[in-house]
């Protein structure tokens, strides 16, 4: 697992990663600045700690972490949801605002992230909302917009959000199927 931070492009000495490297990150999250109250709390926690370094304690071991990763493979993804992911990826490739669409790796990550979302929600199956909740952070950094959009301050996240709104969502509800068979 690699976590990385990025500085704004305007800072001297920073450069965008090549598309091939960006494509290897599962998702890009933008946090922005803390609220004033949260920033005060952060400063207070640092003062209360009375040390530069943070003491970390292990919350799991390598074997448990591997078991958690393997558990994702048990999360069901119905064929219509796979088709939905492929339709979203395909829409990035056909969109006139996008110069380079998402790669197949984007679909792989989106499915795995949706499986993780299902686990966090206490389900053993993925629903369309899992995919929709993660499509922007999973795909936004995988596309290259046409250069003229930069001038208009259109973000890749905005374009992915519009694609999400335009691609039909499957009507299959795995929860209903589980209830009917349960």
Buried (B, 14 or more C-beta within 10 A) or exposed (E): EEEEEEEEEEEEEEEEEEEEEBBEBBBBEEEEEEEEEEEEEEEEEEEEEEEEEEEEEEEEEEEEEEEEEEEBEEBBBBEEBBEBBBBBBBBBEEBEBBEEBBBEBBBBBBBBBBBBBBBEEEBEBBBBEBBBBBBBBBBBBBBBBBEEBEEEEBBBBBBBBBBBEEBEBBEBEBEEEEEEEE
